[in-house]
Amino acid sequence: MGKTYFVAALRTVAAIALLPSLTACPGTLDNIEQFLGDGGALPDAGTPDSGVDPCDYVVADILSSPQSCASAVCHDADTPSNQLNLAAPDIIGRLRDQTPVDPDCSDELLIDSANPENSLLFTILTDPPPCTVSTMPLIPPPLANEDIACILTWIRNGLGTETGTVTMPNPQRIFIEAEDATIRSPFATVTDAAASGGTYVTQDAFAGMPPNQDPDDMTVGLLTFEFNLQAGGQTQIWTRVRGATIDNNSFWARVDGGNWIRFNDFTTGEATFTWDRLHDSDNIDGNNDPIPVEPTLAAGTHTIEFAFREIDAQIDRVLVSQDLMFTPTE
């Protein structure tokens, strides 16, 4: 928390500004303050560090989106669309009082230091935009009016600093060892040098319980991880797991006591543990791949539970991450 991001991070504000479409009720924002809540406090903002604007938490969540206009197809450093580079550092410094190359917008400033609310990186999000055919961003998900208002607040904050920086909370990454979770028998710990911390958790026998049965119908081995989020937002769940064969590579799983999902077919046949995103094997996409579980969670305490499904399925570690661009390797 409280880490200072150079407004290179604003590349995704502009990435936002030029990314998904506001098809869901794009706002005119005639009265911006009405969207900022009481004193700027936003729900699920957690307990911000001293001096951190609550809107920074909202923008931090938006910035962690895997979609970014600083990508190769939009506004990267190598071939930026409309020569608008959103991938290089110091976005505010570089775009401050600069006009866009698009001739239709030549009367606009990308970031208007005198009147931040006239900055094209903000006004292009509103409906109707000042000089373009389409309101930005063009790719879903849409931005809510309160999020757009927070982007303007963030730009104002950035212009208020000499270096073009803004204080942002660091997206959380929470690693939890399986042996540190609450373990219910017949799950048990096993010592193994290949495991993180030297220990993993598994169930090596049926113990009178049939495999693949819904855990609500029996008392099975249960592993409960508890964690606390400082701010709400979209959350990824990674598991460091191992299974010898297709008969040893699944658990039941659920978040916050919700419905059980079948977390099946994680990597098999490996001598070492591998990271696998928690996914629902009964919910597949158009490529017949299971869809990852990415719940949007509020600030506060949450749980992830894993229940027995197949013998010798092994779990070593869990990562709860709001850094959606991060892939664990160790």
Backbone bond lengths (Angstrom), bond angles and torsions (degrees), N, CA, C in turn:
res aa  C-N    CA-C-N  psi(-1)  N-CA   C-N-CA  omega(-1)  CA-C   N-CA-C  phi
1 M - - - 1.457 - - 1.521 109.26 -
2 G 1.328 114.84 151.81 1.429 119.41 174.14 1.511 114.39 74.40
3 K 1.326 118.33 12.84 1.448 120.16 179.23 1.528 109.31 -74.43
4 T 1.339 116.83 140.94 1.456 120.25 179.43 1.517 109.49 -90.27
5 Y 1.329 115.81 122.07 1.451 122.35 176.74 1.515 108.77 -102.43
6 F 1.336 118.70 127.82 1.437 119.46 171.33 1.511 107.53 -65.85
7 V 1.293 115.79 150.41 1.449 118.45 -171.53 1.503 110.36 -69.43
8 A 1.313 116.99 15.47 1.447 118.68 160.24 1.504 106.37 -54.87
9 A 1.314 115.94 -30.52 1.450 118.68 177.35 1.509 110.76 -65.93
10 L 1.303 117.31 -24.49 1.461 118.46 179.17 1.510 109.97 -67.11
11 R 1.335 116.04 -9.01 1.452 118.36 175.20 1.509 110.51 -55.13
12 T 1.353 117.41 -30.79 1.435 114.98 179.64 1.502 111.53 -91.86
13 V 1.331 118.14 -17.63 1.446 117.24 168.08 1.496 106.12 -62.70
14 A 1.329 114.43 -44.98 1.432 115.79 174.17 1.505 107.14 -72.74
15 A 1.298 116.56 -29.43 1.445 117.07 174.14 1.499 108.58 -63.81
16 I 1.311 114.85 -36.28 1.449 118.20 174.53 1.508 107.72 -68.58
17 A 1.314 113.93 -45.59 1.444 117.91 -175.47 1.499 110.53 -59.34
18 L 1.311 117.33 -20.30 1.445 118.00 -176.72 1.505 110.75 -127.10
19 L 1.315 116.85 29.06 1.456 118.13 -172.78 1.505 112.63 -119.09
20 P 1.375 122.09 -100.42 1.442 119.26 -172.24 1.506 112.91 -73.07
21 S 1.329 116.50 166.76 1.456 120.87 -178.60 1.503 110.93 -95.50
22 L 1.308 116.32 140.07 1.452 120.49 179.64 1.516 109.87 -86.18
23 T 1.316 115.19 55.75 1.457 118.89 -178.44 1.511 111.34 -70.96
24 A 1.328 117.05 -21.70 1.461 120.02 -179.64 1.515 108.70 -95.02
25 C 1.305 116.15 89.22 1.457 122.61 174.73 1.524 113.27 55.66
26 P 1.348 118.71 61.16 1.455 119.08 174.42 1.507 109.37 -59.64
27 G 1.342 116.93 142.56 1.453 119.87 -170.74 1.514 112.93 -98.31
28 T 1.311 115.41 148.38 1.451 119.83 171.81 1.522 109.92 -83.23
29 L 1.343 116.89 -26.39 1.459 122.40 175.98 1.522 112.16 53.78
30 D 1.348 116.45 44.35 1.455 119.91 176.52 1.520 111.01 -63.07
31 N 1.338 116.73 -33.34 1.456 121.45 177.70 1.518 107.35 -123.88
32 I 1.330 115.82 86.99 1.467 121.47 -172.22 1.512 111.93 -58.88
33 E 1.347 116.92 -39.94 1.458 120.09 -173.65 1.523 112.57 -61.28
34 Q 1.343 117.42 -24.19 1.455 118.83 -177.99 1.522 112.45 -64.88
35 F 1.323 116.81 -19.32 1.452 119.89 -178.73 1.525 112.69 -94.36
36 L 1.324 117.41 -3.72 1.458 119.67 -173.66 1.518 113.21 -93.79
37 G 1.327 118.80 -1.69 1.450 120.56 176.50 1.515 112.11 77.31
38 D 1.331 115.73 -171.66 1.462 121.84 -177.10 1.514 109.65 -76.12
39 G 1.333 115.42 107.87 1.463 118.81 178.88 1.510 113.19 67.37
40 G 1.338 116.98 20.39 1.458 120.20 179.59 1.512 113.42 85.72
41 A 1.343 118.36 -1.25 1.463 120.77 -178.84 1.519 109.69 -73.53
42 L 1.315 116.32 130.78 1.451 121.19 -179.75 1.524 109.45 -114.41
43 P 1.319 118.01 147.86 1.466 119.46 -179.78 1.515 111.23 -62.54
44 D 1.324 114.43 146.25 1.459 122.38 175.62 1.525 112.53 63.08
45 A 1.340 116.20 24.55 1.458 118.34 178.24 1.519 111.84 -79.86
46 G 1.326 117.08 -2.12 1.456 119.83 -178.20 1.514 110.37 71.07
47 T 1.301 116.69 -158.90 1.460 121.68 175.87 1.520 107.44 -107.76
48 P 1.346 117.62 96.23 1.456 119.40 -173.91 1.508 112.61 -67.25
49 D 1.336 115.06 152.67 1.451 120.20 173.02 1.517 109.22 -61.53
50 S 1.316 116.07 156.27 1.451 120.70 177.25 1.523 110.25 -57.62
51 G 1.333 116.16 129.79 1.453 120.37 177.77 1.508 114.67 88.30
52 V 1.331 118.04 -3.44 1.459 120.39 179.64 1.522 109.04 -93.24
53 D 1.328 116.75 120.99 1.455 121.18 178.00 1.527 108.87 -65.89
54 P 1.339 118.65 133.11 1.472 119.59 179.17 1.516 112.98 -53.99
55 C 1.341 117.20 -31.04 1.461 119.22 178.58 1.529 112.03 -62.44
56 D 1.330 116.77 -25.30 1.457 118.74 179.28 1.526 111.07 -62.81
57 Y 1.342 116.31 -31.12 1.452 119.23 178.03 1.526 110.82 -68.06
58 V 1.325 115.16 -37.68 1.461 119.42 178.71 1.522 109.86 -66.08
59 V 1.344 115.87 -46.40 1.455 119.46 179.91 1.523 110.61 -65.24
60 A 1.332 117.20 -35.74 1.466 120.33 177.87 1.516 110.77 -59.47
61 D 1.323 116.60 -40.26 1.456 120.04 178.68 1.525 110.14 -66.64
62 I 1.338 116.76 -41.47 1.458 120.08 178.89 1.525 110.50 -64.89
63 L 1.333 116.41 -40.50 1.456 120.37 -177.49 1.514 112.75 -66.72
64 S 1.320 117.02 -22.43 1.463 119.30 -178.40 1.516 112.15 -84.15
65 S 1.331 117.37 2.54 1.456 120.33 179.09 1.523 110.70 -60.88
66 P 1.340 117.72 140.30 1.466 119.66 177.44 1.521 112.28 -66.97
67 Q 1.339 116.95 -19.27 1.452 120.16 175.93 1.522 108.12 -85.90
68 S 1.313 116.59 135.61 1.455 119.53 -179.00 1.510 109.78 -149.91
69 C 1.348 116.34 135.87 1.464 120.22 176.89 1.509 111.67 -76.57
70 A 1.327 117.21 -3.63 1.455 119.49 174.06 1.520 110.83 -85.96
71 S 1.324 116.91 13.41 1.454 121.37 -178.95 1.518 110.72 -82.20
72 A 1.320 115.19 174.20 1.463 120.68 -175.00 1.522 112.90 -64.94
73 V 1.307 118.22 -22.57 1.462 119.83 -177.41 1.523 112.21 -89.41
74 C 1.318 117.63 -5.06 1.464 119.65 -175.97 1.523 112.02 -127.46
75 H 1.319 116.80 -93.16 1.456 120.57 -169.86 1.525 111.47 -125.72
76 D 1.345 115.24 53.70 1.461 118.53 178.15 1.526 109.89 -80.87
77 A 1.324 116.29 -177.89 1.465 120.24 -176.82 1.522 112.63 -77.71
78 D 1.321 117.65 -25.35 1.470 120.45 -173.87 1.525 112.90 -83.02
79 T 1.331 116.92 -50.89 1.468 121.01 -177.57 1.525 109.58 -133.93
80 P 1.316 117.72 65.89 1.462 119.87 -174.93 1.525 112.40 -70.04
81 S 1.304 116.11 133.32 1.450 121.31 175.79 1.526 109.78 -61.73
82 N 1.337 116.44 134.98 1.470 122.10 -178.29 1.530 112.47 54.31
83 Q 1.345 115.03 26.43 1.465 121.54 178.87 1.534 112.47 58.41
84 L 1.320 115.58 23.60 1.466 120.18 179.98 1.523 108.71 -99.45
85 N 1.312 116.05 99.89 1.455 122.77 -177.94 1.529 109.54 -88.25
86 L 1.329 115.72 112.15 1.457 120.83 179.94 1.518 112.18 -107.10
87 A 1.339 116.46 8.71 1.464 120.22 -177.48 1.520 112.57 -100.71
88 A 1.331 117.71 -22.51 1.466 120.94 -178.05 1.524 110.71 -81.51
89 P 1.328 117.10 158.27 1.465 120.77 -178.86 1.522 113.51 -64.98
90 D 1.327 115.12 167.22 1.459 125.65 172.99 1.518 112.28 56.57
91 I 1.309 115.86 57.69 1.458 121.45 179.38 1.525 110.56 -59.51
92 I 1.321 117.74 -46.40 1.460 119.90 -177.60 1.523 110.41 -62.99
93 G 1.325 116.96 -43.35 1.456 119.91 179.85 1.517 112.37 -63.02
94 R 1.338 116.85 -39.97 1.460 120.39 -176.73 1.529 112.80 -77.44
95 L 1.331 117.10 -33.93 1.460 120.04 -174.43 1.520 113.26 -99.53
96 R 1.300 116.75 -4.43 1.465 120.71 -179.16 1.526 110.37 -59.53
97 D 1.338 115.85 120.62 1.469 124.31 176.97 1.527 112.53 59.62
98 Q 1.337 116.73 27.52 1.456 121.51 176.61 1.529 109.94 -101.05
99 T 1.341 115.66 143.61 1.465 120.05 176.89 1.521 109.52 -91.58
100 P 1.329 117.54 146.26 1.471 120.23 177.60 1.524 110.94 -72.99
101 V 1.330 116.83 158.69 1.460 120.54 179.47 1.522 111.35 -77.28
102 D 1.310 118.15 -19.41 1.456 121.27 178.12 1.533 108.75 -62.86
103 P 1.333 118.58 117.00 1.465 119.87 -176.83 1.520 113.43 -62.18
104 D 1.332 117.25 -25.31 1.463 119.91 178.85 1.520 111.95 -68.78
105 C 1.332 116.25 -17.28 1.464 120.34 -176.99 1.523 111.72 -118.03
106 S 1.314 116.92 22.13 1.462 120.95 -173.82 1.520 113.31 -66.16
107 D 1.324 117.50 -17.03 1.468 120.23 178.30 1.523 112.40 -88.19
108 E 1.338 117.53 -0.24 1.464 122.53 -177.05 1.526 110.65 -102.09
109 L 1.326 115.76 160.96 1.464 122.50 170.60 1.520 108.61 -114.26
110 L 1.329 116.32 134.27 1.468 119.38 -179.66 1.526 110.50 -58.57
111 I 1.314 117.03 -47.63 1.459 122.45 170.92 1.522 107.36 -130.29
112 D 1.298 116.11 115.17 1.462 122.37 -176.12 1.525 108.44 -94.86
113 S 1.327 116.10 105.23 1.458 119.64 -175.04 1.521 112.21 -69.06
114 A 1.336 117.13 -29.18 1.465 120.11 -179.96 1.525 111.71 -78.54
115 N 1.321 115.98 -36.35 1.472 121.78 -179.25 1.519 109.03 -135.94
116 P 1.348 117.68 81.62 1.466 120.96 -175.39 1.518 113.72 -53.55
117 E 1.367 117.02 -31.09 1.455 119.20 -178.72 1.526 112.38 -68.49
118 N 1.354 117.08 -11.74 1.458 121.46 175.98 1.524 112.57 -96.26
119 S 1.322 117.35 1.57 1.468 121.31 179.73 1.524 109.93 -61.57
120 L 1.328 116.13 131.44 1.455 120.07 -178.04 1.519 111.80 -62.64
121 L 1.322 116.91 -30.69 1.465 119.18 178.85 1.519 111.53 -65.65
122 F 1.311 117.10 -16.57 1.462 121.88 174.23 1.524 111.47 -100.49
123 T 1.321 117.46 -49.43 1.470 119.84 -173.36 1.513 112.67 -66.84
124 I 1.338 117.21 -23.67 1.453 119.91 179.49 1.530 111.75 -69.05
125 L 1.345 115.41 -12.75 1.461 120.46 177.98 1.520 112.21 -85.63
126 T 1.314 116.82 -14.14 1.455 120.52 -173.01 1.525 110.82 -95.04
127 D 1.314 115.88 168.22 1.447 121.46 -177.06 1.531 109.71 -124.61
128 P 1.345 118.36 119.04 1.473 125.60 1.62 1.518 110.93 -83.78
129 P 1.339 117.85 151.15 1.462 120.14 175.76 1.521 109.59 -70.86
130 P 1.326 117.48 160.66 1.464 119.77 -171.94 1.520 114.67 -71.75
131 C 1.338 118.40 -31.10 1.463 117.89 -170.50 1.516 113.91 -150.73
132 T 1.302 118.25 14.58 1.460 119.95 -178.26 1.525 110.00 -123.62
133 V 1.306 115.42 162.79 1.463 120.48 -179.15 1.518 110.59 -70.84
134 S 1.330 116.39 -40.24 1.465 120.55 -173.28 1.521 111.24 -119.76
135 T 1.329 114.49 140.91 1.460 119.18 169.44 1.520 108.75 -67.47
136 M 1.329 116.10 140.49 1.458 121.04 178.28 1.524 109.22 -99.52
137 P 1.340 114.78 159.37 1.451 131.50 -3.49 1.527 111.15 -74.84
138 L 1.341 115.57 165.17 1.453 120.19 -175.40 1.520 113.12 -93.17
139 I 1.338 116.23 -18.61 1.468 120.44 -174.62 1.516 109.26 -109.98
140 P 1.343 119.07 129.02 1.469 120.73 176.96 1.532 110.21 -58.75
141 P 1.347 118.39 160.77 1.458 127.98 8.54 1.527 112.50 -80.23
142 P 1.328 116.57 155.35 1.459 119.63 179.84 1.518 111.47 -74.13
143 L 1.326 116.07 162.81 1.453 122.20 175.32 1.519 109.58 -101.07
144 A 1.304 116.29 135.00 1.463 121.37 177.62 1.524 109.62 -76.17
145 N 1.329 115.87 158.88 1.465 120.42 -179.12 1.528 112.28 -56.63
146 E 1.352 116.58 -40.14 1.455 118.35 -179.25 1.522 111.54 -66.99
147 D 1.341 117.21 -29.79 1.461 120.04 176.95 1.529 110.86 -70.94
148 I 1.335 115.57 -40.19 1.460 119.20 177.37 1.530 109.95 -62.49
149 A 1.330 115.92 -43.13 1.463 119.76 178.05 1.519 110.92 -60.14
150 C 1.330 116.83 -38.17 1.460 120.24 179.29 1.526 111.48 -67.71
151 I 1.326 117.24 -33.06 1.458 119.51 176.89 1.523 110.31 -62.36
152 L 1.324 116.78 -42.13 1.456 119.67 176.65 1.530 110.67 -62.98
153 T 1.318 116.88 -43.07 1.466 119.93 177.52 1.518 110.63 -58.61
154 W 1.322 116.49 -40.43 1.466 121.24 -179.95 1.526 110.93 -65.45
155 I 1.342 116.74 -41.86 1.458 119.97 176.59 1.520 110.17 -61.83
156 R 1.336 116.24 -44.30 1.468 119.77 177.95 1.525 110.69 -58.57
157 N 1.320 116.51 -43.82 1.468 120.27 179.10 1.522 111.08 -61.10
158 G 1.335 115.95 -42.77 1.461 120.04 -179.48 1.511 112.23 -64.44
159 L 1.315 116.84 -40.04 1.462 120.26 177.84 1.516 111.80 -67.93
160 G 1.320 116.79 -20.45 1.455 120.38 -179.49 1.502 113.67 -82.85
161 T 1.332 118.37 1.72 1.459 121.37 178.36 1.516 109.72 -114.26
162 E 1.319 116.61 148.16 1.451 120.43 -176.89 1.517 112.37 -70.76
163 T 1.330 116.69 -30.48 1.460 119.82 -174.45 1.514 113.16 -95.18
164 G 1.308 117.44 -1.39 1.460 118.70 -178.39 1.510 112.47 70.86
165 T 1.323 116.90 36.40 1.450 121.41 178.91 1.512 109.12 -113.55
166 V 1.312 115.05 164.51 1.455 120.42 176.66 1.520 108.07 -145.59
167 T 1.306 117.02 140.29 1.460 121.63 -179.13 1.518 109.88 -79.40
168 M 1.312 115.96 125.13 1.457 121.51 -177.41 1.523 109.78 -129.00
169 P 1.324 118.87 143.76 1.451 120.24 172.86 1.522 110.12 -71.59
170 N 1.304 116.10 146.60 1.458 120.93 179.85 1.522 109.53 -82.14
171 P 1.351 119.78 122.93 1.458 119.94 177.56 1.525 110.96 -52.69
172 Q 1.309 116.03 132.54 1.462 119.69 -173.75 1.519 112.98 -73.33
173 R 1.322 114.33 143.89 1.468 123.04 166.97 1.528 105.63 -129.68
174 I 1.312 117.03 118.88 1.459 121.37 -175.97 1.527 108.45 -118.47
175 F 1.323 116.92 109.70 1.461 122.23 176.40 1.528 108.91 -93.47
176 I 1.331 116.53 134.26 1.470 120.92 179.09 1.525 108.19 -132.91
177 E 1.313 116.46 124.66 1.463 120.99 175.48 1.527 110.15 -72.78
178 A 1.314 116.44 142.33 1.463 120.20 -178.17 1.515 111.54 -60.53
179 E 1.323 117.00 -35.74 1.467 119.88 -178.83 1.527 111.98 -70.31
180 D 1.344 117.02 -14.56 1.456 120.64 178.21 1.527 112.18 -91.92
181 A 1.322 116.65 -5.40 1.464 120.35 176.54 1.527 109.51 -79.35
182 T 1.327 116.80 172.18 1.465 120.93 173.59 1.515 108.26 -82.04
183 I 1.326 116.96 120.43 1.467 122.42 -172.50 1.521 109.86 -109.76
184 R 1.337 116.36 125.45 1.454 120.79 175.79 1.522 109.27 -109.11
185 S 1.318 116.36 130.46 1.462 122.77 179.18 1.534 110.00 -60.72
186 P 1.324 116.90 146.20 1.471 128.59 12.11 1.527 116.37 -90.03
187 F 1.340 119.04 12.26 1.459 117.59 166.22 1.524 107.81 -60.10
188 A 1.347 115.63 146.13 1.458 120.21 -179.75 1.513 109.60 -153.36
189 T 1.321 116.23 159.15 1.458 121.31 178.25 1.522 110.09 -84.30
190 V 1.338 114.72 148.33 1.460 122.19 177.66 1.524 107.71 -133.03
191 T 1.326 116.24 134.48 1.458 121.06 178.38 1.519 110.38 -81.53
192 D 1.356 115.52 130.93 1.469 120.26 -178.45 1.522 107.43 -158.04
193 A 1.331 116.61 127.48 1.466 120.74 -177.67 1.531 111.68 -65.08
194 A 1.336 117.19 -22.08 1.464 120.24 -179.03 1.523 112.09 -77.00
195 A 1.312 117.16 -14.69 1.458 121.00 -177.35 1.517 110.68 -84.44
196 S 1.323 115.52 149.29 1.461 120.34 173.57 1.522 108.41 -65.01
197 G 1.315 116.62 125.59 1.455 119.87 -176.65 1.511 113.37 77.48
198 G 1.354 116.71 1.16 1.460 120.67 174.97 1.515 115.30 82.03
199 T 1.344 118.84 8.67 1.466 121.01 -176.38 1.521 110.31 -145.98
200 Y 1.328 117.42 139.53 1.458 122.26 171.31 1.521 109.17 -128.42
201 V 1.330 116.82 175.71 1.463 122.15 -179.38 1.522 108.97 -122.58
202 T 1.338 116.39 138.09 1.456 121.38 178.74 1.523 109.41 -157.15
203 Q 1.312 115.59 175.57 1.461 122.62 170.51 1.512 105.92 -128.95
204 D 1.331 117.22 116.72 1.459 120.33 -169.53 1.518 113.88 -100.56
205 A 1.333 117.85 10.18 1.463 120.61 177.13 1.523 108.27 -153.77
206 F 1.331 115.46 158.08 1.463 119.39 -179.55 1.524 112.19 -68.28
207 A 1.313 117.59 -26.45 1.467 122.58 179.98 1.529 111.27 52.38
208 G 1.338 115.22 38.85 1.461 119.88 177.57 1.505 114.03 80.37
209 M 1.346 118.09 3.78 1.455 121.27 -177.47 1.519 109.77 -108.98
210 P 1.309 118.46 131.59 1.465 119.88 177.64 1.517 110.11 -69.55
211 P 1.339 118.56 143.81 1.460 120.59 177.50 1.523 111.37 -71.71
212 N 1.308 115.76 160.82 1.471 123.28 172.17 1.515 114.03 69.91
213 Q 1.322 118.25 5.80 1.464 119.97 -179.87 1.522 109.84 -83.88
214 D 1.342 116.70 144.11 1.464 122.10 178.59 1.529 109.52 -54.36
215 P 1.338 117.72 125.59 1.472 119.67 -176.23 1.522 113.26 -63.30
216 D 1.332 118.79 -18.76 1.460 119.70 177.16 1.522 111.62 -70.12
217 D 1.338 116.54 -17.07 1.462 120.65 -176.53 1.521 113.02 -94.21
218 M 1.308 118.19 1.21 1.462 120.18 -178.01 1.523 109.44 -159.48
219 T 1.308 115.64 165.34 1.457 121.24 176.22 1.522 107.81 -92.22
220 V 1.315 115.46 104.54 1.460 120.05 -175.71 1.518 109.59 -113.58
221 G 1.336 114.32 170.86 1.446 118.95 171.54 1.521 109.74 -59.13
222 L 1.306 116.01 134.32 1.468 120.54 -175.53 1.523 109.42 -135.11
223 L 1.322 115.32 137.14 1.450 122.45 -179.88 1.520 106.93 -124.97
224 T 1.344 117.48 119.10 1.461 121.45 -175.04 1.523 109.94 -118.02
225 F 1.340 115.30 118.21 1.456 122.43 176.18 1.524 108.41 -100.76
226 E 1.307 117.40 129.73 1.461 121.86 176.72 1.520 108.86 -114.20
227 F 1.335 116.03 138.40 1.464 119.96 -179.20 1.516 109.44 -147.56
228 N 1.325 115.21 162.00 1.463 121.31 -178.02 1.515 109.83 -125.29
229 L 1.340 116.54 127.15 1.456 122.48 177.62 1.526 109.47 -98.05
230 Q 1.311 115.96 133.11 1.461 120.83 178.42 1.521 111.98 -78.28
231 A 1.328 116.55 -24.78 1.463 121.59 178.34 1.517 108.65 -143.60
232 G 1.322 116.69 150.52 1.447 120.77 178.73 1.518 111.23 -77.29
233 G 1.343 115.73 162.63 1.458 120.32 176.61 1.513 112.28 152.56
234 Q 1.332 114.83 178.00 1.459 121.07 178.52 1.518 109.62 -64.50
235 T 1.321 116.34 138.49 1.467 121.11 -170.93 1.518 110.38 -134.55
236 Q 1.319 116.18 132.30 1.460 121.55 174.39 1.525 109.53 -99.87
237 I 1.330 114.92 149.12 1.464 120.98 178.05 1.523 108.07 -124.99
238 W 1.311 115.81 118.50 1.461 122.53 178.51 1.531 109.14 -109.59
239 T 1.310 116.39 148.07 1.465 120.91 177.42 1.531 109.12 -129.34
240 R 1.314 115.51 136.21 1.471 120.38 173.78 1.526 106.25 -97.00
241 V 1.337 115.65 108.17 1.462 121.09 -167.32 1.527 110.45 -133.06
242 R 1.339 113.98 168.03 1.462 120.55 177.31 1.520 108.64 -153.49
243 G 1.341 115.34 140.04 1.458 121.19 176.21 1.512 109.39 -145.83
244 A 1.314 117.26 131.21 1.462 120.52 -174.48 1.532 112.09 -69.06
245 T 1.333 117.18 -40.30 1.465 121.59 -176.77 1.529 108.95 -140.00
246 I 1.344 115.83 -179.52 1.462 119.96 177.89 1.522 111.63 -69.09
247 D 1.324 116.62 -9.06 1.467 120.69 176.85 1.528 112.13 -94.29
248 N 1.323 116.07 2.43 1.471 119.84 -177.03 1.526 111.50 -134.27
249 N 1.314 117.45 35.09 1.470 117.56 -171.72 1.524 113.16 -136.83
250 S 1.321 116.27 49.69 1.470 117.46 176.23 1.527 111.16 -157.17
251 F 1.330 113.93 154.11 1.464 123.50 170.78 1.522 107.62 -135.58
252 W 1.321 115.72 162.72 1.447 120.34 159.50 1.516 107.11 -85.35
253 A 1.324 118.10 148.46 1.463 120.48 -179.45 1.528 109.85 -147.09
254 R 1.318 115.66 152.59 1.459 120.80 174.11 1.528 109.47 -157.92
255 V 1.333 114.44 157.97 1.459 122.02 -179.90 1.524 108.65 -116.51
256 D 1.312 115.63 130.01 1.469 122.65 175.65 1.529 112.71 53.71
257 G 1.330 116.07 39.70 1.459 120.09 175.19 1.509 114.52 70.12
258 G 1.332 118.00 19.45 1.460 121.77 178.93 1.517 111.84 -77.63
259 N 1.324 116.28 -159.26 1.460 120.86 179.65 1.525 110.35 -70.92
260 W 1.331 115.62 143.58 1.453 120.50 175.95 1.524 109.58 -70.93
261 I 1.333 116.51 140.12 1.455 121.81 172.59 1.522 108.53 -118.53
262 R 1.314 115.05 157.01 1.468 121.01 179.90 1.529 108.35 -93.52
263 F 1.320 115.80 102.94 1.464 122.81 177.82 1.515 107.28 -89.78
264 N 1.347 115.43 90.47 1.460 121.86 -169.32 1.531 110.38 -119.23
265 D 1.334 114.58 160.88 1.466 122.04 171.32 1.518 113.32 62.78
266 F 1.330 117.58 40.42 1.452 116.31 167.70 1.519 108.65 -77.03
267 T 1.315 116.93 170.39 1.469 122.07 -170.33 1.522 111.85 -52.48
268 T 1.338 115.30 133.82 1.471 120.22 -178.57 1.527 110.65 -120.56
269 G 1.321 114.20 162.62 1.452 121.31 173.14 1.508 115.31 76.46
270 E 1.332 117.68 8.26 1.452 120.50 -179.15 1.530 110.47 -92.80
271 A 1.329 115.21 142.43 1.467 119.00 176.94 1.515 110.42 -75.43
272 T 1.334 116.54 -26.90 1.451 120.59 -179.99 1.523 109.78 -107.77
273 F 1.303 115.60 165.41 1.461 120.80 176.69 1.529 109.68 -76.41
274 T 1.332 116.53 149.37 1.454 121.72 177.12 1.523 109.53 -130.26
275 W 1.340 114.66 153.64 1.458 120.38 178.53 1.525 110.27 -84.62
276 D 1.317 116.17 135.09 1.469 122.06 178.24 1.517 107.97 -138.73
277 R 1.342 116.64 134.50 1.454 120.54 176.24 1.524 109.22 -68.08
278 L 1.314 116.65 138.10 1.454 120.13 173.04 1.527 108.28 -61.23
279 H 1.342 116.55 126.43 1.453 120.91 -178.10 1.524 110.12 -139.29
280 D 1.321 114.11 162.06 1.461 122.01 179.24 1.521 107.80 -103.01
281 S 1.318 116.95 107.24 1.460 121.10 -175.28 1.520 113.39 -69.49
282 D 1.323 117.25 -11.82 1.466 120.37 177.41 1.523 111.82 -100.18
283 N 1.327 116.36 9.17 1.464 121.68 179.10 1.519 107.09 -131.25
284 I 1.348 117.47 101.52 1.456 121.27 -170.84 1.523 110.91 -115.54
285 D 1.333 115.29 157.46 1.455 120.84 179.09 1.528 110.59 -94.01
286 G 1.336 116.30 -171.26 1.460 120.60 -177.23 1.512 114.14 -66.29
287 N 1.335 117.38 -18.60 1.469 121.66 176.89 1.517 112.14 -94.06
288 N 1.327 116.15 10.32 1.462 122.46 -179.78 1.529 112.55 66.90
289 D 1.330 116.10 24.42 1.460 121.56 176.27 1.523 109.47 -99.37
290 P 1.323 117.57 142.15 1.469 119.66 177.81 1.517 111.35 -64.77
291 I 1.316 116.66 142.83 1.453 121.74 -176.35 1.528 110.19 -86.56
292 P 1.338 117.33 127.63 1.474 119.89 178.76 1.524 111.58 -61.07
293 V 1.314 115.05 149.85 1.465 122.07 176.45 1.523 107.85 -90.25
294 E 1.343 117.10 115.68 1.463 122.04 -179.10 1.526 108.80 -131.73
295 P 1.317 117.67 75.40 1.470 119.53 -177.13 1.525 111.83 -69.37
296 T 1.320 115.29 149.77 1.458 121.21 169.88 1.524 107.12 -93.36
297 L 1.321 115.97 113.51 1.460 121.69 -172.09 1.525 110.57 -113.75
298 A 1.310 115.84 145.72 1.465 121.71 177.26 1.527 109.56 -78.93
299 A 1.312 115.72 162.91 1.461 119.79 172.06 1.521 109.19 -61.08
300 G 1.333 116.55 143.06 1.462 120.26 179.29 1.516 112.34 127.68
301 T 1.323 115.92 -163.19 1.462 122.80 -173.53 1.524 110.95 -91.42
302 H 1.339 115.72 138.42 1.467 122.61 -179.12 1.523 109.56 -140.35
303 T 1.339 115.47 167.15 1.462 120.58 177.68 1.522 110.70 -133.21
304 I 1.330 115.08 148.13 1.463 123.19 167.87 1.521 106.10 -123.56
305 E 1.331 115.99 129.48 1.462 120.45 -179.70 1.522 110.02 -118.25
306 F 1.340 114.72 140.65 1.450 122.00 173.52 1.524 107.49 -122.00
307 A 1.325 116.10 130.76 1.460 121.30 -178.93 1.528 110.02 -119.55
308 F 1.311 115.10 153.26 1.465 121.75 179.60 1.522 111.65 -56.58
309 R 1.336 114.80 135.80 1.464 120.99 171.52 1.519 111.72 -135.33
310 E 1.350 116.97 -41.35 1.467 121.09 178.12 1.529 108.96 -136.57
311 I 1.329 115.36 143.59 1.463 118.67 -179.27 1.531 110.06 -64.35
312 D 1.313 113.98 149.18 1.461 123.27 174.53 1.523 114.79 64.95
313 A 1.316 118.86 11.12 1.463 119.80 167.21 1.526 106.74 -71.16
314 Q 1.314 117.06 128.82 1.465 121.36 -169.51 1.527 110.64 -117.63
315 I 1.306 116.29 134.64 1.466 121.71 177.55 1.524 108.70 -125.42
316 D 1.314 115.10 130.46 1.457 121.35 -172.24 1.530 112.25 -109.98
317 R 1.335 116.13 -36.35 1.459 119.22 -170.39 1.525 108.93 -161.72
318 V 1.324 116.89 153.79 1.457 122.54 176.55 1.524 108.30 -128.69
319 L 1.332 115.08 142.00 1.463 121.12 172.72 1.524 108.67 -120.75
320 V 1.320 115.89 124.76 1.463 122.40 171.39 1.524 105.92 -104.02
321 S 1.339 117.37 119.74 1.461 119.98 -170.94 1.514 111.81 -133.65
322 Q 1.343 115.30 131.43 1.457 121.31 169.12 1.529 110.81 -101.58
323 D 1.328 115.95 4.69 1.461 122.01 172.12 1.521 106.25 -92.28
324 L 1.329 116.70 92.51 1.459 121.19 -169.35 1.521 113.00 -74.33
325 M 1.334 117.36 -7.26 1.470 120.87 177.30 1.527 111.86 -95.02
326 F 1.333 117.02 -2.23 1.466 121.01 -172.40 1.521 111.00 -93.60
327 T 1.330 116.56 134.96 1.459 122.71 174.21 1.527 108.10 -121.66
328 P 1.327 118.81 118.50 1.469 120.04 -178.72 1.524 110.89 -71.25
329 T 1.304 114.77 150.32 1.469 120.35 179.60 1.524 112.94 -127.63
330 E 1.325 118.06 -18.23 1.469 119.67 -175.91 1.526 110.01 -126.63
